[in-house]
């Protein structure tokens, strides 16, 4: 495992934009997100899934062949671990479920959990405690 110290060159996005992107990336690993399987008990994870159909060299795309990925970091508020899992043409028991969050997400979770132990990171969430408060942003008003 390698460790790198950050070198700040310049601010590339506003603080508000960074917060909004961070919120969206946390949502990916929430119980309602596309990568809930990437969760690590006791930690807030932020991440992004990827699913791409493979190109056929003769033109078009290969049927049923995908590159899937999950990249994430933990803890979300002060990252200590960053990881990327990429699977090229993963063979799953159900090809229709060959998505980054479902295939690469659980692998990330396994690696990140071991990395958190190795880095001696303290879990900061009570395990199994349901979220009872928070903010929700609505993009479309409710229809009545």
C-alpha positions as CSV (number, residue, x, y, z in Angstrom):
1,X,0.0,0.0,0.0
2,X,1.3,3.4,-0.9
3,X,0.8,6.7,0.9
4,X,1.0,10.1,-0.8
5,X,0.8,13.6,0.8
6,X,-1.5,16.0,-1.0
7,X,0.0,19.0,-2.9
8,X,-2.6,21.8,-3.4
9,X,-2.0,23.6,-6.7
10,X,-5.3,25.5,-7.0
11,X,-9.0,25.3,-6.3
12,X,-10.6,23.8,-9.4
13,X,-14.3,23.9,-8.3
14,X,-16.1,26.0,-5.7
15,X,-16.6,24.7,-2.2
16,X,-20.3,24.5,-2.8
17,X,-19.8,22.4,-6.0
18,X,-17.4,20.1,-4.1
19,X,-20.0,19.6,-1.3
20,X,-22.8,18.9,-3.9
21,X,-20.6,16.3,-5.7
22,X,-19.6,14.8,-2.4
23,X,-23.3,14.5,-1.4
24,X,-24.0,12.8,-4.7
25,X,-21.1,10.3,-4.3
26,X,-22.3,9.4,-0.8
27,X,-25.7,8.7,-2.2
28,X,-24.3,6.1,-4.6
29,X,-23.4,3.9,-1.6
30,X,-26.5,4.6,0.4
31,X,-29.2,1.9,0.8
32,X,-31.0,3.5,-2.1
33,X,-28.0,4.0,-4.3
34,X,-26.7,1.9,-7.2
35,X,-23.7,0.6,-5.2
36,X,-25.2,-0.2,-1.8
37,X,-23.1,-3.4,-1.9
38,X,-19.9,-1.3,-1.7
39,X,-20.8,-0.2,1.9
40,X,-18.3,-0.9,4.7
41,X,-19.9,-1.2,8.2
42,X,-19.1,1.7,10.4
43,X,-17.9,4.0,7.6
44,X,-19.5,6.5,5.2
45,X,-18.3,5.6,1.7
46,X,-18.4,7.8,-1.4
47,X,-18.1,6.3,-4.8
48,X,-18.9,6.1,-8.5
49,X,-20.0,3.1,-10.5
50,X,-19.1,2.4,-14.1
51,X,-20.6,0.0,-16.7
52,X,-19.6,0.0,-20.3
53,X,-20.4,-2.4,-23.1
54,X,-17.3,-3.7,-24.9
55,X,-16.6,-2.6,-28.4
56,X,-16.7,-5.2,-31.2
57,X,-13.5,-4.7,-33.4
58,X,-15.7,-5.3,-36.4
59,X,-18.1,-2.5,-35.4
60,X,-20.8,-2.0,-32.9
61,X,-20.7,-3.6,-29.4
62,X,-20.3,-7.1,-28.1
63,X,-23.5,-8.6,-26.8
64,X,-23.2,-9.5,-23.1
65,X,-19.6,-8.3,-22.7
66,X,-19.0,-5.4,-20.3
67,X,-16.3,-3.6,-18.4
68,X,-17.6,-2.8,-14.9
69,X,-16.0,-0.7,-12.2
70,X,-16.4,1.0,-8.8
71,X,-14.1,3.7,-7.4
72,X,-14.6,4.9,-3.9
73,X,-13.1,6.4,-0.8
74,X,-13.5,6.3,2.9
75,X,-14.3,7.9,5.2
76,X,-16.3,10.3,3.1
77,X,-15.6,13.4,5.2
78,X,-11.8,12.9,5.5
79,X,-10.6,10.3,3.0
80,X,-7.9,8.0,4.2
81,X,-8.3,5.2,1.6
82,X,-9.1,5.5,-2.1
83,X,-9.7,2.4,-4.3
84,X,-10.6,1.4,-7.8
85,X,-11.9,-2.0,-8.9
86,X,-12.2,-2.7,-12.6
87,X,-13.4,-6.0,-14.1
88,X,-13.0,-6.6,-17.8
89,X,-15.6,-9.0,-19.1
90,X,-16.6,-10.4,-15.8
91,X,-18.6,-13.6,-16.0
92,X,-21.6,-13.5,-13.6
93,X,-24.3,-16.0,-12.9
94,X,-26.8,-13.5,-14.2
95,X,-25.4,-11.5,-17.1
96,X,-28.4,-9.1,-16.9
97,X,-27.0,-7.9,-13.5
98,X,-23.5,-7.1,-14.8
99,X,-23.3,-3.6,-13.4
100,X,-20.4,-1.8,-11.6
101,X,-22.3,-1.4,-8.4
102,X,-23.4,-5.0,-8.2
103,X,-20.2,-6.7,-9.4
104,X,-17.3,-4.4,-8.6
105,X,-18.9,-2.8,-5.5
106,X,-18.8,-5.8,-3.2
107,X,-15.1,-6.4,-4.2
108,X,-14.4,-2.8,-3.2
109,X,-16.2,-3.3,0.1
110,X,-14.1,-6.3,0.9
111,X,-10.8,-4.5,0.0
112,X,-11.8,-1.3,1.8
113,X,-12.8,-3.1,5.0
114,X,-9.4,-4.7,5.1
115,X,-7.6,-1.4,4.3
116,X,-9.5,0.3,7.1
117,X,-8.3,-2.3,9.5
118,X,-4.7,-2.1,8.2
119,X,-4.8,1.7,8.4
120,X,-6.2,1.4,11.9
121,X,-9.2,3.7,11.0
122,X,-11.9,4.0,13.7
123,X,-15.5,3.4,12.5
124,X,-17.4,6.5,13.1
125,X,-21.0,5.3,12.7
126,X,-22.9,3.1,15.1
127,X,-23.3,-0.2,13.4
128,X,-26.9,-1.0,12.5
129,X,-28.2,2.3,13.7
130,X,-30.8,3.7,11.3
131,X,-30.5,7.2,9.9
132,X,-33.2,9.3,11.6
133,X,-32.3,12.7,10.4
134,X,-30.7,14.4,7.4
135,X,-31.2,16.7,4.4
136,X,-33.0,15.7,1.3
137,X,-32.9,17.8,-1.9
138,X,-35.8,17.5,-4.3
139,X,-35.0,18.1,-8.0
140,X,-38.7,17.9,-9.1
141,X,-41.6,19.3,-7.1
142,X,-44.1,16.7,-5.8
143,X,-47.2,16.3,-8.0
144,X,-50.5,16.6,-6.3
